Amino acid sequence: MSQIDLPKSLTELRTRPLMRLSLVVRTPTVLGRTPGGERRIGVVTGGRFEGEGFAGEIQDGGSDWQTIRADGAWMIDCRMVLTTDDGALIGMRYGGIRTGNAEVLDRLARGEPVDPSEYYFRITPTFETADARYDWLNRVVAVGVGHRFPTGPVYNVFEVL
């Protein structure tokens, strides 16, 4: 295969901070081992988000469908509604992965403190809104770096430019 010289815009990923997102999640319902893996469902009961130019609350009723794979990695599939401080509704969906060595993941699952450098926790949010003030979010792809606390995860989310 020959080398193709690509412009810098195609060889580097640029981001800028979008928001910090803190979720409150109820103790998950454990469905058990299904054909797709061990399934757990956490109900998002609230939280807060804050970014440059917008902030607000996370509505009660979102859900995080987690699948624990055979290799121990946790696959995340979460949907929720954000309400901005000025009344806009924003749908947010993200998939992701939380993985690390078995001992660290077990400590996280028990709610014990774990340094975020000990495991990998990343998400890829997308957004949907009918509010013209936040229409720009409909065209944003984002990445987030997460940390799991006993009450729920905290993410620093970055817009991919």
C-alpha positions in Angstrom: 0.0 0.0 0.0 1.4 3.4 -0.9 1.7 6.3 1.5 -0.7 9.1 0.7 0.1 12.5 2.1 -3.0 13.7 3.9 -3.6 17.2 5.1 -3.2 17.9 8.8 -7.0 18.2 9.2 -7.3 14.5 8.4 -4.4 13.3 10.7 -5.3 15.1 13.9 -8.4 15.0 16.0 -9.3 18.4 17.5 -11.8 19.0 20.3 -13.0 21.7 22.5 -14.7 21.4 25.9 -18.5 21.1 25.6 -19.7 20.4 29.1 -19.3 18.5 32.4 -22.1 16.1 33.0 -22.8 14.6 36.5 -25.5 11.9 36.7 -27.4 10.4 39.6 -28.2 6.7 38.9 -30.4 4.4 41.0 -29.0 1.0 42.0 -29.2 -1.0 38.8 -31.8 -3.7 38.1 -29.8 -6.9 37.2 -31.5 -8.9 34.5 -28.8 -11.5 34.6 -27.0 -13.4 31.9 -28.8 -13.0 28.6 -27.7 -14.3 25.2 -26.0 -10.9 24.7 -24.1 -10.9 28.0 -24.9 -9.9 31.6 -27.4 -7.1 31.4 -27.9 -4.4 34.0 -30.2 -1.3 33.8 -29.6 1.8 35.7 -32.3 4.5 35.9 -31.0 8.0 35.7 -32.8 10.0 38.4 -31.2 13.4 37.9 -28.0 15.3 37.7 -26.5 18.5 36.3 -24.6 19.6 33.2 -22.6 22.8 32.7 -20.8 24.1 29.7 -19.9 27.3 28.0 -23.1 29.0 27.1 -25.5 26.4 28.5 -26.3 24.5 31.7 -29.2 22.7 33.3 -30.6 19.6 34.9 -30.9 16.0 33.8 -34.5 14.8 33.9 -35.5 11.8 36.0 -36.3 8.8 33.8 -33.3 8.3 31.6 -31.8 4.8 31.5 -28.4 3.2 31.1 -28.5 -0.3 29.6 -25.2 -1.9 30.5 -23.9 -5.2 29.1 -21.0 -6.8 30.8 -19.1 -8.8 28.1 -17.3 -12.1 28.6 -14.0 -10.2 28.6 -15.2 -8.0 31.6 -15.7 -4.8 29.7 -18.9 -2.8 30.4 -20.8 -1.6 27.3 -22.9 1.5 27.9 -26.1 2.4 26.1 -27.6 5.5 27.7 -30.5 7.8 26.8 -31.7 10.8 28.7 -33.3 14.3 28.5 -31.5 17.4 29.5 -33.4 20.6 30.5 -31.4 23.8 30.1 -31.7 26.5 32.7 -33.6 28.6 30.1 -36.2 25.8 29.5 -34.9 24.0 26.3 -35.2 20.2 26.1 -32.3 18.3 24.6 -32.3 14.5 24.0 -28.9 13.0 24.7 -27.8 9.5 23.7 -24.4 7.9 24.2 -22.7 4.6 23.9 -19.4 3.8 25.5 -17.1 1.4 27.2 -15.7 1.0 30.7 -12.9 -1.5 31.0 -9.9 -2.3 33.1 -8.4 -5.2 35.0 -10.9 -7.4 36.8 -9.9 -6.3 40.3 -10.4 -2.6 39.5 -13.8 -3.3 37.8 -14.9 -5.3 40.8 -14.0 -2.4 43.1 -16.0 -0.1 40.9 -19.0 -2.4 40.9 -18.9 -2.5 44.8 -18.9 1.3 44.9 -15.4 1.5 46.3 -13.2 4.5 45.4 -11.0 3.9 42.3 -8.6 6.4 40.7 -9.8 7.2 37.2 -6.3 6.5 35.8 -6.8 2.8 36.8 -9.4 2.1 34.1 -10.7 3.3 30.7 -14.1 4.9 30.5 -15.1 6.7 27.3 -18.5 7.7 25.8 -19.6 9.1 22.4 -22.6 11.4 22.9 -25.0 12.8 20.2 -27.8 15.3 20.8 -31.3 16.1 19.4 -33.4 19.1 20.1 -36.2 21.1 18.5 -35.2 24.3 20.3 -33.7 26.8 17.8 -31.4 28.2 20.4 -29.6 24.9 20.7 -30.0 23.7 17.1 -26.2 23.6 16.7 -26.2 20.5 19.1 -28.0 18.5 16.4 -24.8 18.6 14.3 -22.3 17.8 17.1 -20.4 14.6 17.7 -18.8 14.5 21.0 -16.4 12.3 23.1 -16.4 12.1 26.9 -14.0 10.9 29.5 -15.7 9.4 32.5 -15.2 8.5 36.1 -17.6 6.3 38.1 -18.6 7.4 41.6 -21.0 5.3 43.8 -23.9 7.7 43.0 -23.3 7.8 39.3 -20.8 8.8 36.6 -19.2 12.2 35.9 -18.1 13.0 32.4 -16.0 15.7 30.8 -17.5 16.0 27.3 -15.6 17.5 24.3 -17.0 18.5 21.0 -15.1 17.0 18.1 -14.3 19.8 15.6 
